Amino acid sequence: MNNTNFSFTSPGPIAASNFGRSLNMSEEEFKDWQQKTFVANSLMKRIGEVKDVANLASFLASNDAKNMTGSLCVTDSGFMVM
């Protein structure tokens, strides 16, 4: 074995204002839609940010996660448990 770890991230809803354009929404309309759709239905009452996923990926790539492999790590503000 070469001590290579394989772990995965599974991000939930992420605040990304440019995604609203693909739904033909203004930035304000998209933020309102995110609040009604995701924030209201998440355990933590927040929507994830890109840096939340980046922080998780950074952890998984670090030596702090040296005992993890084959793990699926969900970062979704508790959206899946609601």
Secondary structure, 3 states (H helix, E strand, C coil): CCCCCCCEEEECCECCCCHHHHCCCCHHHHHHHHHHHCHHHCCCCCCECHHHHHHHHHHHHCHHHCCCCCCEEEECCCCCCC
